[in-house]
Amino acid sequence: MPYIFLLLFTLIFTTACNNSAIVPPTQSNVTPTSSLPTTEQTTDIDDLKIVPENTIVGEYYLQRGLYSNEAIHQEVNEGYLVIEELDVDNYGYYYVTVINGLAETYLGIFFKKDGKFVQKVIYDDNGKSKIAIQDNIDVKLDGDILKIVIDDAKHQVMVWQKDDGTATKSDKLKKALKQAKNEYLDFYKKKCEIAEVKCAEHEFTPVDE
């Protein structure tokens, strides 16, 4: 009988000791979800920035223009240039210059060849549009400034500033620019007809020489 009491006493004492060792967790012992360790962000967001292509596409007003040879140095009074992308290598353009009250229109294509631009000049020959290739041209874009230098019989330096929509145009320039645009569009529409391409689908088909 004393052995039974001793066994019961031992079981009760052991259970009490074990229960006293179990400490209910307090709030300070539990790590809140909001405090979970996070990985430090070391990636610079600028590394992910997509830089737009440095393209000559746009509308420009003339900042300074000069035609010169050994005998003549003639400043251009006013000008406006429009360039658009025809495809990845070809950029159609039309522009107007005004010199001493006389406006002249030009249209053509800047196309990439061996890492630089070459010029296809579109001109009228007895009612028929023709193209002349000029590789003596240097086209450089620096921010919003486009500089075009042509070394021919009459050296040309044209510095164009991208128009942010605030450039002013004289009535003479507006009229000539409208004419240049119509000639430009007309040239490509004819090219579309020759190529049997629906101009509504691809209005500015690259020129096939």
Backbone as a ProteinNet text record, in pm:
[ID]
protein_1_A
[PRIMARY]
MPYIFLLLFTLIFTTACNNSAIVPPTQSNVTPTSSLPTTEQTTDIDDLKIVPENTIVGEYYLQRGLYSNEAIHQEVNEGYLVIEELDVDNYGYYYVTVINGLAETYLGIFFKKDGKFVQKVIYDDNGKSKIAIQDNIDVKLDGDILKIVIDDAKHQVMVWQKDDGTATKSDKLKKALKQAKNEYLDFYKKKCEIAEVKCAEHEFTPVDE
[TERTIARY]
82.3	0	84.6	186.8	271.8	333.9	356.1	415.6	320.9	192.6	92.1	90.8	89.9	92.6	218.8	328.5	456.2	455.1	394.9	386.7	297.5	180.8	90.7	155.7	226	292.7	397.1	470.8	575.6	514.2	400.7	334.2	281.2	218.6	162.2	272.2	385	495.3	558.1	573.6	634.6	546.8	416	322.5	322.3	324.1	324.9	448.5	563.3	688.7	687	634.7	629.6	538.1	421.5	328.1	385.3	464.9	522.7	628.9	683.1	787.7	729.3	599.1	534.9	488	550.6	515.8	436.1	314.5	235.6	308.6	313.6	383.4	315.5	393.5	339.8	353.1	290	292.7	434.4	521.2	657.5	742.3	698.6	775.4	739.7	625.1	578.2	618.1	683	724.4	606.8	563.4	449.5	482.7	379	398.3	458.7	416.8	464.6	612.3	667.8	808.4	900	844.9	928.1	1041.9	1159.4	1272.5	1248.3	1281.6	1265	1400.3	1410.4	1534.7	1549.3	1666.1	1689.1	1685.2	1618.2	1608.6	1736.3	1816.3	1943.8	1941.8	1833.4	1825.4	1784	1865.7	1833.9	1724.9	1617.7	1506.3	1548.6	1651.9	1699.5	1758	1803.7	1857.3	1750.5	1625.9	1516.2	1447.4	1492.5	1428.3	1453.4	1348.9	1362.2	1388.5	1503.5	1540.4	1488.4	1406.9	1353.7	1464.6	1439.9	1540.5	1565.7	1690.2	1727.3	1694.9	1578.4	1530.4	1521	1538	1528.6	1384.3	1291.2	1150.4	1098.4	1024.7	964.9	946.5	902.9	886.9	985.6	1048.9	1156.3	1138.3	1176.7	1184.7	1332.6	1361.4	1500.3	1556.4	1666.9	1736.8	1839.1	1909.4	2006.3	2033	2039.1	2066.3	2158.6	2247.4	2345.1	2375.6	2367.2	2413	2537	2641.5	2762.7	2848	2923.4	3033	3143.3	3234.4	3346.1	3300.7	3190.3	3147.3	3027.4	2945.8	2818.6	2806.4	2759.4	2723.3	2582.8	2487.3	2348.1	2278.2	2227	2154.5	2011	1961.7	1822	1739	1633.1	1553.7	1458.8	1404.3	1302.4	1296.1	1253	1240.2	1164	1110.5	1039.3	1057.6	1081.3	1115.2	1027.2	977.6	898.1	963.7	989.3	1049.7	963.4	935.4	860.8	925.8	901.4	962.8	880.9	946.2	881.7	901	1021.9	1051.9	1177.7	1235.4	1345.3	1468.1	1483.3	1601.7	1572	1445.7	1409.8	1319.9	1356.2	1282.1	1245.1	1116.4	1071.1	1070.8	1097	1098.1	1044.2	997.3	971.2	998.5	1047.8	1075.8	1071.7	1067.6	1060.8	1165.2	1229.4	1316.6	1270.1	1288.3	1254.2	1380.3	1418.7	1537.4	1497.8	1516.6	1483.7	1342.2	1249	1108.9	1067.7	1162.1	1130.5	1132.1	1022.1	1010.5	1041.3	1117.4	1148.2	1109.8	1056.8	1013.7	1107.9	1123.6	1211.1	1144.2	1167.9	1120.8	1214.1	1214.2	1302.4	1303.3	1413.3	1427.5	1568.4	1578.2	1705.8	1706.2	1807.8	1812	1949.1	1950.1	2072.8	2153	2280.7	2370.7	2507.6	2552.9	2683.8	2695.9	2588	2592.7	2574.5	2545.4	2522.1	2404.9	2358.8	2246.4	2294.7	2221.2	2239.1	2105.5	2110	1989	1940.7	1811.5	1746.6	1664.5	1703.1	1632	1528	1404	1295.6	1273.6	1275.4	1256.5	1171.4	1120.8	1033.6	1114.3	1100.9	1168.4	1064.1	1020.1	917.4	792	746.5	623.4	639.3	762	785.9	877.5	837.9	919	1041.2	1157	1281.1	1355.6	1451.3	1528.4	1677.2	1744.1	1889.3	1950.1	2056.9	2122.6	2234.2	2236.3	2343.2	2403.6	2530.8	2595.1	2692.4	2691.2	2777.9	2702.5	2631.8	2548.1	2584.9	2578.6	2607.6	2488	2426	2307.5	2340.9	2328.3	2359.6	2247.3	2204.3	2100.9	2162.1	2143.4	2193.3	2078	2009.2	1891.9	1781.6	1740.7	1635.6	1692.9	1824.2	1889	1931.5	1889.1	1925.5	2009.2	2132.1	2221.1	2242.5	2219.6	2236	2333.7	2439.2	2540.5	2548.1	2537.3	2547	2660.7	2756.6	2870.2	2849.6	2792	2777.8	2829.2	2785.4	2833.8	2801.1	2690.1	2651.5	2645.7	2751.4	2763	2645.5	2579.9	2461.9	2483.3	2451	2450.9	2314.7	2239.7	2105.9	2097	2066.7	2050.8	1903.1	1842.5	1699.2	1672.8	1570.6	1528.3	1392	1380.1	1252.5	1141.8	1029.8	916.8	833.2	812.2	728.6	584.6	552.4	417.7	402.2	512.5	503.4	570.4	628.6	699.4	600.5	643	559.3	602.6	505.3	533.6	470.1	542	486.5	383.6	299.5	198.8	265.5	374.6	447.9	498.3	551.6	602.5	488.2	377.8	263.3	214.3	203.8	154.4	249.7	380.3	479.6	487.8	471.6	477.9	359.2	244.9	127.3	151	211.5	244.2	344.1	447.3	548.4	485.1	395.3	328.7	244.7	171	88.5	173.7	287.7	377.5	433.6	465.9	519.8	417.3	293.8	188.7	155.1	151.6	119.2	223.3	349.3	457.2	437.4	405.8	390.7	262.4	157.5	34.3	56.8	133.5	164.9	249.2	342.2	425.4	340.3	238.1	149.4	73.4	29.9	-44.4	43.6	169.3	261.4	288.1	302.4	333.3	208.3	91.2	-36.6	-58.3	-23.3	-42.7	-153.9	-246	-352.5	-293.2	-303.5	-241.9	-306.5	-430.6	-495.9	-425.1	-367.6	-298.3	-155.3	-92.3	47.6	69.5	29.6	26.6	165.6	267.8	400.5	490.2	468	547.4	688.7	790	929.3	951.6	1035.2	1056	1131.9	1083.8	1156.7	1220.1	1351.2	1420.4	1433.6
-122.5	0	126	134.8	255.8	277.1	165.1	178.7	247.8	221.7	284.2	434.6	475.6	619.8	687	614.4	670.2	688.4	591.5	600.3	715.2	728.5	839	973.9	984.2	1110	1147.8	1046	1071.5	1121	1060.8	1101.6	1244.6	1276.8	1411.8	1517.3	1487.6	1583.2	1607.7	1499.8	1511.5	1594	1569.7	1643.9	1791.4	1822.8	1963.7	2035	1967.1	2030.4	2057	1960.8	1978.7	2092.8	2103.5	2211.8	2348.7	2355.1	2485	2528.9	2434.9	2470.2	2527.2	2502.9	2552.3	2694.7	2791.5	2932.8	2977.6	3023.7	3070.5	3184.7	3184.5	3290.9	3425	3527.9	3663.8	3729.5	3845.1	3917.5	3954	3979	4020.7	3906.5	3778.6	3665.6	3629	3679	3643.8	3754.3	3714.2	3812.8	3846.1	3973.1	4010.2	3989.7	3962	3939.3	4061.2	4181.8	4304.8	4330	4260.8	4281.9	4175.1	4091.6	3988.7	4053.4	3995.6	4056.4	4057.2	4168.7	4180.9	4204	4160.7	4180.3	4326.4	4382.3	4523.4	4540.7	4648.1	4676.1	4744.8	4671.4	4728.4	4762.8	4728.4	4756	4900.3	4972.8	5111.5	5110	5181	5181.2	5235.7	5322.1	5377.2	5269	5159.2	5050	4986.4	5004.3	4941.8	5038.5	5163.4	5264.5	5235.8	5243.4	5223.2	5358.2	5372.8	5499.4	5499.7	5598.4	5601.6	5621.8	5570.3	5580	5726	5758.3	5893.2	5906.3	5958.9	5959.3	6101.1	6111.3	6242	6278.2	6188	6212.7	6334.2	6419.5	6534.8	6651.9	6763.7	6888.9	6990.8	7065.9	7156.8	7293.3	7395.6	7527.9	7563.3	7645.3	7679	7774.4	7734.3	7820.4	7906.1	7842.5	7915.3	7836.3	7907.6	7841.3	7925	7856.2	7927.1	7847.4	7916.3	7861	7940.8	7872.4	7946.6	7872.1	7950.5	7898.6	8004.5	7998.7	8094.3	8238.2	8257.4	8393.6	8440.8	8347.6	8385.5	8325.7	8408.4	8361.2	8413.1	8323.9	8366.4	8304.6	8392.3	8346.2	8310.2	8203.5	8164.7	8236.9	8306	8387.6	8305.2	8199.6	8122.3	7981.9	7885.7	7750	7660.2	7553.4	7455.3	7318.2	7218.5	7082.9	6981.5	6883.4	6773.9	6641.6	6555.5	6424	6317.5	6209	6098	5965.9	5866.2	5735.2	5655.8	5611.3	5524.6	5378.5	5345.9	5215.6	5234.6	5124.6	5135.2	5204.9	5205.8	5266.2	5389.9	5419.9	5529	5631.4	5758.8	5868.7	5970.6	5978	6074.7	6214.8	6312.8	6451.8	6544.8	6658.8	6772.3	6898.4	7000	7124.9	7243.5	7360.9	7488.1	7582.8	7655.3	7765	7893.3	8003.6	8135.3	8219.9	8266.9	8351.7	8476.2	8589.6	8718.6	8718.6	8664.1	8667.4	8554.9	8473.6	8363.1	8230.5	8155.2	8026.6	7912.1	7814.8	7694.9	7571.7	7470.7	7347.4	7232.5	7138.9	7023.4	6900.6	6786.2	6661.5	6547.4	6445.2	6332.7	6234.5	6163.2	6058.2	6062.6	6053.3	6024.5	5873.9	5802.9	5660.7	5622.3	5521.6	5479.3	5386.2	5417	5335	5334.6	5215.6	5201.4	5289.9	5297	5369.6	5519.9	5571.6	5716	5738.1	5862.7	5894.4	5937.5	5889.5	5932.8	5992.3	6078.9	6151	6108.2	6080	6061	6187.3	6263.5	6387	6356.7	6388.1	6367.7	6498.6	6491.5	6614.5	6584.5	6691.5	6678.6	6699.7	6607.6	6617.3	6605	6723.1	6727	6648.8	6672.8	6611.3	6471.4	6420.5	6286.9	6295.2	6229.2	6232.3	6142.7	6197.1	6120.4	6135.3	6045.8	6046.2	6056.8	6147.5	6160.2	6125	6047.1	6005.9	6104.8	6149.8	6236.4	6173.7	6135.5	6078.8	6177.6	6300.9	6404.8	6486.4	6413.8	6479.7	6428.8	6519.4	6483.6	6525.7	6428.7	6454.9	6420.7	6518.9	6497.2	6551.2	6468.3	6509.1	6522.2	6638.9	6663.9	6719.7	6631	6675	6716.3	6842.1	6894.1	6969.2	6963.9	7033.6	6933.5	6957.6	6873.6	6956.6	6912.4	6986	6904	6967.5	6901.9	6982.9	6917.8	6983.1	6906.8	6980.1	6919.6	6987	6907.7	6960.7	6933.3	7030.4	7021.1	7151.2	7182.9	7305.6	7428.6	7420.1	7529.8	7473	7490	7434.4	7479.9	7383.5	7415.6	7373.2	7464.8	7433.7	7475.1	7376.9	7404.3	7352.9	7442.8	7405.8	7420.8	7306.5	7302.8	7278.6	7343.8	7327.4	7258	7152.2	7080.1	7172.4	7169.1	7255.4	7192.2	7267.2	7218.5	7266.4	7317.8	7365.8	7515.5	7584.4	7729.3	7809	7739.6	7810.5	7890.7	8010.7	8094.9	8077.9	8089.3	8075.1	8192.7	8249.2	8356.6	8295.7	8380.4	8333.1	8268.7	8326.4	8271	8130.5	8112.9	7981.8	7880.8	7920.2	7830	7781.2	7873.1	7838.1	7740.8	7769.9	7684	7547.9	7545.5	7420.6	7330.4	7388.9	7312.6	7251.8	7329.7	7280	7164	7179.4	7074.4	6946.3	6960.1	6842.8	6771.6	6848.8	6789	6714.8	6773.2	6708.6	6578.7	6584	6467.7	6353.6	6387.3	6286.5	6232.5	6320.5	6280.3	6183	6207.5	6119.8	5978.6	5966.4	5834.2	5764.9	5842.5	5781.4	5719.2	5787.5	5732.4	5606.9	5608.9	5491.1	5373.2	5402.3	5296.3	5234.6	5320.2	5270.8	5182.4	5226.4	5148.8	5012.8	5012.8	4888.8	4805.9	4857	4790.2	4760.8	4859.1	4850	4947.2	4901.5	4989.9	5095.8	5219.3	5326.9	5341.3	5297.1	5304.2	5213.1	5104.4	5011.2	5056	5111.3	5153.4	5274.7	5387.7	5508.3	5549.3	5527.1	5570.6	5451.1	5390.8	5273.6	5315.4	5248.4	5282.4	5276.8	5364.8	5379	5261.1	5207	5103.6	5170.2	5167.2	5235.6	5143.5
0	0	0	85.5	80.5	-55.4	-129.2	-263.4	-360.3	-344.4	-433.5	-410.1	-279.8	-248.8	-302	-292	-339.9	-490.9	-561.1	-708.1	-750.5	-682.2	-715.4	-689.6	-574.8	-539.4	-644.3	-691.3	-794.1	-923.8	-965.7	-1091	-1081.7	-966	-947.3	-947.3	-881.1	-871	-1009.9	-1086.2	-1220.5	-1312.8	-1308.4	-1394.8	-1360.7	-1231.7	-1187.5	-1235.3	-1227.3	-1273.6	-1422.1	-1498.1	-1644.5	-1683	-1614.3	-1645.6	-1613	-1505.8	-1468.9	-1566.6	-1646.9	-1744.2	-1871.5	-1895.9	-2017.8	-1992.3	-2060	-2042.1	-2162.7	-2143.6	-2258.6	-2328.6	-2461	-2533.3	-2513.7	-2495.3	-2486.3	-2622.2	-2640.2	-2767.3	-2806.2	-2705.3	-2734	-2786.8	-2758.7	-2807.2	-2951.4	-3006	-3139.9	-3236.9	-3342.4	-3442.8	-3532.6	-3536.2	-3620.6	-3767.4	-3846.1	-3989.5	-4056.7	-4013	-4075.3	-4050.3	-3953.5	-3920.4	-3978.3	-4065.7	-4126.3	-4203.3	-4198.9	-4269.5	-4420.4	-4485.5	-4630.7	-4695.1	-4821.6	-4895	-4931.7	-4909.5	-4944.2	-5094.6	-5139.5	-5282.5	-5327.9	-5402.2	-5447.2	-5596.1	-5665.8	-5808.7	-5831.6	-5904	-5938.2	-6043.5	-6018.1	-6113.8	-6249.1	-6249.4	-6377	-6466.8	-6405.2	-6485.9	-6573.2	-6532.2	-6604.8	-6700.4	-6702.9	-6785.9	-6933.7	-7013.7	-7157.6	-7222.6	-7284.9	-7346.8	-7490.4	-7527.6	-7663.7	-7766.5	-7884.3	-7989.8	-8025.3	-8049.3	-8090.3	-8238.9	-8271.8	-8408.9	-8464.1	-8595.3	-8660.9	-8694.7	-8670.5	-8702.9	-8626.1	-8695.5	-8629.2	-8723.2	-8666.8	-8740.7	-8685	-8774.4	-8734.9	-8802.1	-8730.3	-8793.1	-8808.6	-8907.1	-8936.4	-8832.4	-8771.6	-8677.5	-8750.7	-8845.2	-8926.8	-9054.5	-9166.2	-9293.3	-9379	-9450.6	-9533.5	-9659.9	-9774.3	-9900.4	-9940.9	-9979.7	-10013.2	-10115.6	-10191.6	-10274.4	-10270.1	-10361	-10356.5	-10374.6	-10446.6	-10478.1	-10396.9	-10348.3	-10285.5	-10146.2	-10053.4	-9919.6	-9893.5	-9896.3	-9889.5	-9767.8	-9681.7	-9563.8	-9601.9	-9540.2	-9559.4	-9454.5	-9498.4	-9406.9	-9319.7	-9376.4	-9305.1	-9363.8	-9283.2	-9334.6	-9238.5	-9294.6	-9212.3	-9274.8	-9187.7	-9231.5	-9160	-9236.1	-9180	-9219.9	-9120.7	-9146.3	-9080.4	-9154.8	-9097.5	-9135.6	-9053.8	-9077.2	-9177.9	-9285.7	-9383.7	-9344.9	-9304.9	-9246.2	-9161.6	-9113.7	-9017.6	-9075.6	-9208.1	-9270	-9353.9	-9379.1	-9469.3	-9401.4	-9419.2	-9358.2	-9466.7	-9495.7	-9595.4	-9539	-9625.8	-9578.9	-9686.6	-9641.6	-9731.2	-9650.6	-9720.1	-9650	-9745	-9684	-9758.3	-9703.8	-9793.1	-9751.5	-9819.2	-9749.6	-9805.3	-9805.7	-9925.9	-9941.8	-10019.6	-9955.3	-10019.5	-10076.9	-10000.7	-10042.6	-10134.9	-10182.2	-10273.2	-10196.6	-10210.4	-10140.9	-10236.8	-10187.5	-10265.2	-10185.2	-10255.3	-10190.7	-10227.1	-10133.6	-10153.6	-10092.6	-10152.5	-10093.4	-10130.4	-10045.7	-10071.7	-9956	-9943.7	-9843.4	-9786.6	-9654.6	-9589.8	-9562.7	-9609.8	-9579.6	-9527.3	-9441.2	-9374.7	-9465.9	-9474.9	-9555.3	-9487.3	-9449	-9383.6	-9259.4	-9181.3	-9055.2	-9065.2	-9184.2	-9198.8	-9293	-9298.1	-9384.9	-9523.2	-9624.5	-9762.4	-9804.7	-9903.2	-9941.7	-10080.1	-10090	-10219.1	-10245.3	-10343.8	-10375.5	-10482.5	-10453.4	-10549.2	-10623.9	-10755.6	-10833.7	-10956.8	-11014.8	-11131.7	-11259.1	-11352.5	-11482.1	-11591.9	-11641.9	-11746.2	-11706.1	-11583.7	-11537.5	-11480.6	-11479.2	-11425.9	-11304.4	-11196.6	-11075.3	-11089.8	-11053.1	-11057.7	-10925.7	-10903	-10779.1	-10809.6	-10740.7	-10750.9	-10616.2	-10616.5	-10493.6	-10459	-10333.4	-10284.2	-10159.4	-10168.2	-10050	-9985.7	-10036.4	-9980.1	-9874.2	-9788.3	-9688.9	-9549.7	-9453.6	-9314.9	-9230	-9163.1	-9081.2	-8936.8	-8848.1	-8706.8	-8619.4	-8524.3	-8429.7	-8291.7	-8230.5	-8095.3	-8012.7	-7940.3	-7866.2	-7961.3	-7952.8	-8041.1	-8160.7	-8178.4	-8289.4	-8395.9	-8518.3	-8631.6	-8728.1	-8750.2	-8839.8	-8967.1	-9080.8	-9210.4	-9293.8	-9336.6	-9421.1	-9552.2	-9663.6	-9796.6	-9870.9	-9912.2	-9987.8	-10136.2	-10203.1	-10348.8	-10409	-10529.4	-10593.4	-10509.3	-10436.8	-10349.3	-10206.8	-10129.8	-9994.8	-9908.3	-9844.9	-9765	-9619.5	-9530	-9387.3	-9332.3	-9283.4	-9231.4	-9088	-8996.3	-8855.5	-8820.3	-8783.1	-8756.2	-8608	-8556.1	-8416.6	-8415.5	-8334.4	-8329.3	-8279.9	-8350.4	-8317.4	-8206.9	-8099.1	-7989.7	-8005.3	-8123.8	-8151.7	-8140.3	-8110.5	-8090.2	-8202.6	-8299.7	-8407.8	-8492.2	-8531.5	-8617.7	-8762.8	-8854.1	-8996.8	-9070.4	-9163.2	-9246	-9342	-9397.6	-9493.2	-9614.2	-9657.5	-9772.3	-9740.6	-9620.1	-9579.9	-9568.6	-9509.5	-9495.2	-9631.2	-9724.9	-9858.4	-9927.6	-9920.3	-9984.3	-9915	-9782.9	-9708.1	-9744.8	-9764.7	-9807.2	-9944.9	-10032.9	-10166.8	-10159.2	-10075.3	-10060.1	-10006.1	-9910.2	-9852.9	-9958.6	-10038.8	-10143.3	-10246.1	-10282.8	-10378	-10318.9	-10192.4	-10121.7	-10117	-10076.3	-10069	-10207.1	-10305.6	-10442	-10495.9	-10464.2	-10509.7	-10455.8	-10328.2	-10268.4	-10310.3	-10336.6	-10385.4	-10522.8	-10605.6	-10737.7	-10724.2	-10629.6	-10606.1	-10560.5	-10480.2	-10434.2	-10551.3	-10642.5	-10758.3	-10845.7	-10864.9	-10947.8	-10884	-10752.3	-10680.3	-10653.1	-10697.6	-10674.3	-10525.9	-10443.1	-10298.7	-10260.6	-10178.5	-10132.4	-10040.8	-10080.2	-10002.9	-9865.2	-9852.3	-9721.8	-9622.1	-9672.5	-9585.1	-9557.9	-9658.4	-9643.6	-9733.4	-9681.6	-9763.7	-9812.3	-9728.1	-9764.4	-9792.3	-9907.8	-9945.7	-9979	-9923	-9957.6	-10107.6	-10154.9	-10298	-10355.2	-10464.8	-10539.2	-10659.8	-10663.5	-10772.3	-10892.8
[MASK]
+++++++++++++++++++++++++++++++++++++++++++++++++++++++++++++++++++++++++++++++++++++++++++++++++++++++++++++++++++++++++++++++++++++++++++++++++++++++++++++++++++++++++++++++++++++++++++++++++++++++++++++++++

